[in-house]
Amino acid sequence: MDESQHARVALDRLIAERGENYADLSRLIGRNAAYIQQFIKRGTPRKLDESDRRVLARYFGVPETMLGGMDEAAGQPARTRGLPAVVAVPRLALGASAGVGSLDDDERAAGVMAFDARWLRYLGVRPQRVSIIRVDGESMAPTLNDGDDIMVDHDDAAERLRDGVYVLRLDGVLMVKRVALGPMRGHFSVLSDNSHYPDWTDIDPGLVDIVGRVVWTGRRLN
């Protein structure tokens, strides 16, 4: 078995062991969805580009030599020493409405976004329990604007509910709103930061499905 074959076998094993899939890893390195599968199954390309190999090695926390990189410094490739592990967070194919609400039950992954694993630990979230969702509408402006990406912590849901911004379902409609706990035990209000949009006050918690707490937001500057 030559070096390129070793790299394909090693990568395929890592993918299986970590429960990853070819398409998401292809997107992680900015390639088309079939790229990794073609590399592993067909040997096309024959070897990974240096930049692709570096990202994959950092993501899996392995030396580049395992994926076909050159052996440097007695088996410790300089390119991987001291670099943080990268985690792929799924970007869901839906929008959480910050307006009147949009009904969308299609929660398939539409790609991934890469984050430093140490930074996610700093946020206090588990990588396997967060996702990225797009904001639709302006009812949470200026806190959240239309088109913003938000990271949702699915561990931080109804059991840990407190004042903050959450993704939730109300009457079957997915939305992102501010939750404010009320004086009546168990009841809370669902509020819009934009005063031009409605609020729902003193809601029975049985009517609301808390999806998760918003822990981070990113936006594109025009």
Secondary structure, DSSP 8 states (H G I E B T S, - for coil): --HHHHHHHHHHHHHHHHT--HHHHHHHTT--TTHHHHHHHH--SSS--HHHHHHHHHHHT--GGGGT----TTT--TTTTT---EEEEEEEEEEEESSS-B------EEEEEEEEHHHHHHHT--GGGEEEEEEESSTTTTTS-TT-EEEEETTSSGGG--SEEEEEEETTEEEEEEEEE-SSTT-EEEE-SSTTS--EEEE-GGGEEEEEEEEEEE----
